[in-house]
Amino acid sequence: MSTQQSPGDVAPGDDEPITDFGFQRVPRGEKKGRVADVFDSVATRYDLMNDLMSAGLHRLWKRYTLSQTTLRPGQQALDVAGGSGDLAMGMLRQVGEQGRVVLSDINPAMLEQGRSRLTDAGFAGNVEYVLADAEALPFPTASFHCVTIGFGLRNVTDKAAALRSMYRVLKPGGRLLVLEFSQPVLEAIRPAYDFYSFRVMPLMGRLVAGDADSYRYLAESIRVHPDQEALAGMLREAGFDAVRYHNLAGGIVALHVGVKY
């Protein structure tokens, strides 16, 4: 069952809305700054840590996500909170030179990592880089055939607003793909998963990235993120149809798909 609180929750005796920052409850206006500090800290080691923490499995999860885009040559795609550009790179190959992919992120350091990777990979003319808040995407309505967000939604303060924003920029018939950590469906793996999340991840963060606290937050943020059914409900509330999800790695990760009719 989801433990996420409503973005508009108000603490008793306090007039300012509060929200989650990992296991902490913080004023809503503070979360974006705190998340920015996390990703400023981890940006240069982000790809290395992804490989280490998932034993390389994140590449398979992203490959599966790309298999669900239904993109064709010449189409337009948007990768929200795209970080270092893995999904954007895959979609660039799908849309070809006549298509267009926009890589967006709210964090300048992460966006620069994505720009460097895609440039080094030889992508230039048909990719754009936009500093953007997922809650208020600065693109015209009905701009894209596909929108992806990979391991970014749980860091968004107002997830419902972000889903509505992504719905708005999709063309009719377009689809949203949300790849995110979720809740294991096998109870037997939960103790090991918890040990890994709260002991191993912060230790790896300290040893490899010099930052245990940021990786402790990332582990906590997974636990307060909506579970599979709750997130599916949020997609429907945002207007998406044909909503479904696919559990990966026993539900540790889930891919949610929604279509704009």
C-alpha distance (Angstrom), angle and dihedral (degrees) to the residues before:
residue distance angle dihedral
M1 . . .
S2 3.80 . .
T3 3.79 118.1 .
Q4 3.79 94.6 -168.7
Q5 3.78 115.7 126.9
S6 3.76 123.7 -142.2
P7 3.81 112.5 -89.4
G8 3.79 87.5 -123.4
D9 3.81 97.8 54.4
V10 3.78 112.6 136.9
A11 3.78 123.4 -153.1
P12 3.79 115.6 -123.2
G13 3.78 109.3 -87.2
D14 3.81 93.2 9.7
D15 3.78 127.4 104.8
E16 3.82 96.6 -160.0
P17 3.82 118.0 89.2
I18 3.78 114.6 -116.8
T19 3.78 132.9 -154.3
D20 3.78 140.5 178.0
F21 3.77 125.8 -75.6
G22 3.76 99.5 178.6
F23 3.80 105.0 -58.7
Q24 3.80 92.1 -22.9
R25 3.79 123.9 94.5
V26 3.78 109.3 -138.6
P27 3.81 136.7 171.3
R28 3.77 107.6 -80.3
G29 3.78 92.4 -122.9
E30 3.81 91.4 59.4
K31 3.80 99.7 54.9
K32 3.81 98.8 79.6
G33 3.78 91.2 52.2
R34 3.78 92.4 48.8
V35 3.80 92.6 47.9
A36 3.81 88.9 48.3
D37 3.81 89.6 54.9
V38 3.81 90.0 52.1
F39 3.79 94.4 52.8
D40 3.80 94.0 40.4
S41 3.79 85.4 58.4
V42 3.81 98.6 46.3
A43 3.83 101.9 33.5
T44 3.80 98.8 101.1
R45 3.82 93.0 47.6
Y46 3.79 97.2 35.2
D47 3.81 97.9 108.4
L48 3.79 93.8 42.8
M49 3.79 91.8 50.1
N50 3.81 91.5 48.0
D51 3.79 89.8 55.3
L52 3.79 93.2 46.4
M53 3.81 97.2 44.0
S54 3.80 95.9 46.6
A55 3.82 97.2 32.7
G56 3.80 85.3 -121.9
L57 3.81 93.8 -56.3
H58 3.80 92.5 121.6
R59 3.80 87.2 73.7
L60 3.81 90.8 58.3
W61 3.81 91.8 46.7
K62 3.80 90.5 52.0
R63 3.79 91.5 46.0
Y64 3.79 89.3 54.4
T65 3.81 90.1 48.6
L66 3.79 90.4 52.7
S67 3.81 89.6 51.9
Q68 3.82 88.0 62.5
T69 3.82 99.7 52.0
T70 3.85 96.1 89.4
L71 3.82 86.4 -153.3
R72 3.79 118.5 162.2
P73 3.81 131.3 -162.6
G74 3.79 112.8 -73.7
Q75 3.81 96.4 24.7
Q76 3.82 130.4 122.9
A77 3.80 126.3 -115.6
L78 3.79 138.1 178.6
D79 3.79 127.8 -153.4
V80 3.82 109.1 -160.2
A81 3.81 119.3 -156.6
G82 3.77 82.3 4.1
G83 3.77 96.8 169.7
S84 3.76 112.4 -177.3
G85 3.79 93.7 0.7
D86 3.81 108.8 -107.5
L87 3.80 95.8 139.6
A88 3.80 92.9 37.9
M89 3.80 90.2 54.2
G90 3.79 91.6 51.9
M91 3.79 92.4 48.3
L92 3.81 91.3 48.8
R93 3.78 88.1 59.6
Q94 3.81 90.0 49.0
V95 3.81 97.5 50.3
G96 3.80 95.1 40.3
E97 3.77 128.3 -156.9
Q98 3.81 93.5 -45.8
G99 3.80 92.4 54.5
R100 3.78 131.2 71.9
V101 3.80 135.2 -134.3
V102 3.79 125.5 -168.8
L103 3.80 117.6 -155.6
S104 3.80 110.3 -158.6
D105 3.77 133.1 179.9
I106 3.79 134.9 162.1
N107 3.80 91.1 -138.0
P108 3.84 117.3 76.5
A109 3.81 93.5 -155.7
M110 3.80 92.7 53.6
L111 3.81 92.3 44.1
E112 3.79 89.5 53.2
Q113 3.80 90.1 51.9
G114 3.80 88.8 54.1
R115 3.80 92.5 47.3
S116 3.80 91.6 51.1
R117 3.80 93.8 48.4
L118 3.80 95.6 47.6
T119 3.80 92.5 44.3
D120 3.80 90.8 50.5
A121 3.82 88.2 50.0
G122 3.80 90.1 56.6
F123 3.81 100.7 -105.3
A124 3.78 114.3 138.3
G125 3.81 125.9 127.4
N126 3.79 101.2 46.6
V127 3.80 101.5 41.9
E128 3.80 127.4 82.0
Y129 3.80 130.0 -167.4
V130 3.79 117.9 -145.7
L131 3.79 128.8 180.0
A132 3.79 100.0 -139.4
D133 3.78 143.4 158.0
A134 3.80 111.1 -127.2
E135 3.80 89.6 -140.4
A136 3.82 92.6 62.5
L137 3.79 110.0 22.7
P138 3.84 111.2 -163.4
F139 3.81 96.8 -137.1
P140 3.80 131.9 106.9
T141 3.77 119.1 -96.7
A142 3.83 114.4 -87.4
S143 3.81 95.7 15.2
F144 3.81 103.8 136.2
H145 3.79 139.7 52.3
C146 3.81 91.6 -153.9
V147 3.81 136.0 17.5
T148 3.79 122.8 -166.6
I149 3.79 132.8 -172.8
G150 3.78 116.8 -176.3
F151 3.81 120.6 -166.9
G152 3.79 90.3 -26.0
L153 3.79 108.6 94.9
R154 3.79 94.8 76.7
N155 3.81 89.7 61.2
V156 3.81 93.2 54.4
T157 3.79 115.4 103.4
D158 3.82 97.7 -146.2
K159 3.79 104.8 31.3
A160 3.81 94.0 175.5
A161 3.82 90.6 55.6
A162 3.80 90.6 49.1
L163 3.79 91.9 51.5
R164 3.80 90.8 49.7
S165 3.79 90.1 48.9
M166 3.79 91.9 51.1
Y167 3.81 90.0 47.4
R168 3.80 90.7 52.9
V169 3.82 95.9 53.5
L170 3.81 93.5 48.7
K171 3.79 120.5 97.5
P172 3.81 117.2 -123.8
G173 3.79 105.9 -82.0
G174 3.80 91.2 25.2
R175 3.76 123.1 127.0
L176 3.78 138.7 -138.1
L177 3.79 120.5 -142.7
V178 3.81 117.6 -162.7
L179 3.80 113.7 -171.3
E180 3.77 110.0 -173.8
F181 3.77 144.7 144.9
S182 3.78 110.3 -92.7
Q183 3.79 141.0 166.7
P184 3.83 123.6 -55.0
V185 3.79 112.8 -113.8
L186 3.80 92.9 -154.4
E187 3.80 112.7 74.2
A188 3.81 90.5 -159.4
I189 3.79 92.6 69.2
R190 3.81 96.9 48.6
P191 3.85 98.1 88.1
A192 3.80 92.3 51.4
Y193 3.80 90.8 42.9
D194 3.80 91.4 51.8
F195 3.80 92.3 47.8
Y196 3.79 90.8 50.2
S197 3.81 93.5 45.8
F198 3.79 99.2 47.3
R199 3.79 102.2 29.8
V200 3.79 109.4 25.1
M201 3.83 100.6 36.3
P202 3.82 96.1 53.3
L203 3.81 90.0 44.8
M204 3.80 91.5 51.8
G205 3.79 89.0 46.2
R206 3.79 90.8 54.2
L207 3.81 94.9 45.4
V208 3.81 99.6 41.3
A209 3.80 105.9 25.1
G210 3.79 99.3 23.0
D211 3.80 90.5 -124.0
A212 3.80 122.2 98.1
D213 3.80 95.4 165.3
S214 3.82 95.3 60.4
Y215 3.80 92.0 52.5
R216 3.78 90.9 45.5
Y217 3.81 87.3 55.7
L218 3.81 91.4 48.3
A219 3.82 90.3 53.1
E220 3.80 91.6 48.1
S221 3.80 92.5 46.7
I222 3.80 89.5 60.4
R223 3.80 91.3 56.6
V224 3.81 95.0 52.8
H225 3.80 94.6 43.4
P226 3.85 115.5 105.9
D227 3.78 113.0 -89.6
Q228 3.80 123.3 -120.8
E229 3.79 98.1 -81.3
A230 3.79 94.6 40.4
L231 3.79 92.3 51.6
A232 3.80 91.2 47.0
G233 3.80 87.5 54.5
M234 3.79 90.7 51.0
L235 3.80 90.7 53.7
R236 3.79 90.2 52.5
E237 3.80 91.3 48.5
A238 3.82 89.0 52.5
G239 3.82 88.7 57.5
F240 3.79 103.3 -95.7
D241 3.78 121.8 142.6
A242 3.81 132.3 -160.2
V243 3.81 88.3 33.8
R244 3.77 115.3 -177.7
Y245 3.78 138.4 153.1
H246 3.77 136.1 -149.2
N247 3.80 120.2 -149.2
L248 3.79 113.4 -137.4
A249 3.80 125.1 -168.6
G250 3.80 90.9 9.7
G251 3.79 93.2 -51.9
I252 3.79 96.3 -51.7
V253 3.80 82.7 118.2
A254 3.81 127.8 23.7
L255 3.78 133.2 -170.0
H256 3.80 113.8 -147.1
V257 3.80 119.4 -162.7
G258 3.79 126.7 -165.6
V259 3.80 131.0 174.0
K260 3.81 128.3 -147.9
Y261 3.81 108.3 -139.3
